[in-house]
Amino acid sequence: MQPGGVDSHVHIGQSASGARSADDWTTGTRGAISGGTTTVVAFAVQAKGKKVMPAVEAYYELAKGKAYCDYSYHAIITDPTEEVVREEVPKMVKFGITSIKVGITT
């Protein structure tokens, strides 16, 4: 049995700036499997002025029952307020999110 690959940078079912990813969780993960990738790590993006955990939970709902391989998320924090850093980041870690990307541009 051959090991599967891990793609740690995918945009599946994601929308930003009015555009949506070409793949949803079904087509994206089926494509991953066909290429030998057995795990994908997608991005869950916080909207400015919003909490992070609801975004993470919403992205998990997008994949629920539609993924053909293992998956996880990086959380993208677009609004790194003190509240987010002190309260939301520990919640994400407890939830199982172990990597984040922090946007500091305006």
N, C-alpha and C positions, 0 to 999 in steps of 0.2 A: 504494500500500500504506500502510495506517495503522499508526502505532506502537502497541505494546501497553503496557498499564499494568503497574506494579510495585506489589504489595501487600506492604508491609514489616512487617506485623503480622498474622500468621495463626496459628491454633492448629489444626493438622491432625493427626489420629491421636495426640493428646496426652492423657495421663491425669494427673490431679493430684487429690489428696484423695479418691480413690475414684470420681471422675467421669471420663468419657472424652468427648473431642470428638465432636460429631455426625458430622463428616466424616472419612473416611479419605483416603489420598492419591489414590485414584481419584476419588471423588466431589468432594473439595475442589478438585482441580486441573481437573477437567472443568467444574465450576461457574465457576472462575476464567476459563477460556478462553471460556466462553459469554458472560461479561460483558466480554471484551476485555482481561483481565489475562493477561499472558504469563509473568510471573515472580512467585513468592511467596517470602516469607522467613518461615519458621516458627521456633518456639522449641525448642531442645534444652536440657532442664532437668537440671542436676546434682542428684542426691539428696544430702541432708546426709550428710557423712562419706565420700562417694565421690569418685572422680576425675572430672574433667570430660570428658576425651577419650573414655572408653568410652560416655558418654551421647551425645556428638555422633555417634560412629560408629554407635550403636544407632539413632538417629533417621534417619541416612542409610539404614540397612538397611530401615527402615519404608517409605521412599519408593521404594527401588530397584525399578525395573520397573513401578511403579504410577502414576507422575506423568505427566500429560499436558502439563505446561508446565515451564519452567525453575524451579529452586528453590535455595534456600540456607537457612542457619540463622543465627539469633542464638543465642549460648550464654547461658543463664541460670545464673549462678554463685550458688548458694544458701549455699555454705559457703566464703567467701573467706579461706581460711587462707593463711599465708605460703607454704606449699608449692604451693598452687594458683596463687597469683599469680606466683611465681618459675619454676615448672616447667610448669604446665598452660597458662597463657596463651600463652607462646611456641610451644608445640606446636599450639595452636589456630590461631594466626596462620600457622604453616608449613603447616597443613592447609588453610587457606583461609577460616577463620572470621575475619571482620574487624570484627564488632560483638559486644559482650557487654552483658549487663544484670546488675548485681550487686545481690543482695538482702542488705540489712544489717539487716533486722528479724529478730527471733527468734520 
